[in-house]
Amino acid sequence: MRDHLRKPRHNGADARSAVWIGRATNRAQWVLAVAGAACLALGVQLAVTSNWTSGIAPLLMSVIGCVAAGLLMLFGTLAFVNVAVRIDGDALEVRCGHMGVPRRRILLTHVVGAEFAPEVTPRQWGGWGYRWRPEQGTAVVVRRGEGLVLRLGDGRTFTITVDDAEAGVRFIRERLQLPASGATAGA
């Protein structure tokens, strides 16, 4: 039977696996998405059933404001409700949200180290989402918890909050033949 060969998903614990997939979700962001949908609905409701007597300009500004705020909240939060990380023999690929956008692909040839971070918080990075801080590097933070930190050859770092990040670190170290202690071969 060859069904087991078709399964693209491995948990990374099996040393023979060719692909490691990790995911993380943040259910609290659904609350923000609902608030965005409510703003959007309010804007539509204002546009359809309004009988303002003060003029068209205030009505137009209210409708546009509610619709814009609703769309920003709705799509801004849905883009970072979850993250999926796929590591194969060539690269690490990060996809955010249900549509997989934004997406980032990092070739493993550019990675010089991988470390496990036991506690990554949105506060460290200035909030949820795709973040960049000059002193820390770049991160995809969808929730508080464990994370995977890649040290790249150009001196930058890339952090991802993902479940079972320690298995992802082991998988990368095996592929790059790095020591398990976290130090690079040249250090």
Solvent accessible surface area in square Angstrom, and as a share of the most:
residue,aa,sasa,rsa
1,M,195,0.87
2,R,174,0.64
3,D,69,0.36
4,H,119,0.53
5,L,113,0.56
6,R,191,0.70
7,K,131,0.55
8,P,95,0.60
9,R,133,0.49
10,H,62,0.28
11,N,99,0.51
12,G,9,0.09
13,A,74,0.57
14,D,56,0.29
15,A,72,0.55
16,R,209,0.76
17,S,4,0.03
18,A,68,0.52
19,V,19,0.11
20,W,2,0.01
21,I,24,0.12
22,G,4,0.04
23,R,116,0.42
24,A,1,0.01
25,T,64,0.37
26,N,14,0.07
27,R,188,0.69
28,A,58,0.45
29,Q,6,0.03
30,W,106,0.37
31,V,109,0.62
32,L,71,0.35
33,A,4,0.03
34,V,101,0.58
35,A,39,0.31
36,G,0,0.00
37,A,43,0.33
38,A,61,0.47
39,C,40,0.24
40,L,43,0.21
41,A,60,0.46
42,L,86,0.43
43,G,0,0.00
44,V,81,0.47
45,Q,95,0.42
46,L,32,0.16
47,A,56,0.44
48,V,113,0.65
49,T,82,0.47
50,S,32,0.21
51,N,132,0.68
52,W,107,0.38
53,T,141,0.82
54,S,85,0.55
55,G,36,0.35
56,I,129,0.65
57,A,58,0.45
58,P,50,0.31
59,L,28,0.14
60,L,95,0.47
61,M,139,0.62
62,S,35,0.23
63,V,23,0.13
64,I,103,0.52
65,G,39,0.37
66,C,27,0.16
67,V,40,0.23
68,A,46,0.35
69,A,41,0.32
70,G,0,0.00
71,L,70,0.35
72,L,135,0.67
73,M,65,0.29
74,L,31,0.16
75,F,122,0.51
76,G,42,0.40
77,T,15,0.09
78,L,41,0.21
79,A,26,0.20
80,F,31,0.13
81,V,4,0.02
82,N,30,0.16
83,V,2,0.01
84,A,24,0.18
85,V,0,0.00
86,R,97,0.35
87,I,0,0.00
88,D,26,0.14
89,G,48,0.47
90,D,96,0.50
91,A,1,0.01
92,L,0,0.00
93,E,30,0.13
94,V,1,0.01
95,R,93,0.34
96,C,1,0.01
97,G,11,0.11
98,H,122,0.55
99,M,162,0.73
100,G,6,0.06
101,V,86,0.50
102,P,44,0.28
103,R,122,0.45
104,R,55,0.20
105,R,131,0.48
106,I,8,0.04
107,L,77,0.38
108,L,6,0.03
109,T,118,0.69
110,H,103,0.46
111,V,9,0.05
112,V,64,0.37
113,G,1,0.01
114,A,1,0.01
115,E,62,0.28
116,F,68,0.28
117,A,19,0.15
118,P,95,0.60
119,E,88,0.39
120,V,5,0.03
121,T,13,0.07
122,P,26,0.17
123,R,214,0.78
124,Q,79,0.35
125,W,14,0.05
126,G,54,0.52
127,G,21,0.20
128,W,87,0.31
129,G,4,0.04
130,Y,83,0.31
131,R,80,0.29
132,W,169,0.59
133,R,80,0.29
134,P,104,0.65
135,E,123,0.55
136,Q,65,0.29
137,G,10,0.09
138,T,16,0.09
139,A,0,0.00
140,V,0,0.00
141,V,0,0.00
142,V,0,0.00
143,R,32,0.12
144,R,153,0.56
145,G,15,0.14
146,E,51,0.23
147,G,0,0.00
148,L,0,0.00
149,V,26,0.15
150,L,0,0.00
151,R,68,0.25
152,L,11,0.06
153,G,55,0.53
154,D,91,0.47
155,G,68,0.65
156,R,129,0.47
157,T,35,0.20
158,F,0,0.00
159,T,6,0.04
160,I,0,0.00
161,T,0,0.00
162,V,0,0.00
163,D,73,0.38
164,D,72,0.37
165,A,0,0.00
166,E,85,0.38
167,A,1,0.01
168,G,0,0.00
169,V,3,0.02
170,R,112,0.41
171,F,3,0.01
172,I,0,0.00
173,R,34,0.12
174,E,84,0.38
175,R,75,0.28
176,L,48,0.24
177,Q,157,0.70
178,L,33,0.16
179,P,56,0.35
180,A,89,0.69
181,S,100,0.64
182,G,16,0.15
183,A,47,0.37
184,T,30,0.18
185,A,89,0.69
186,G,81,0.78
187,A,107,0.83
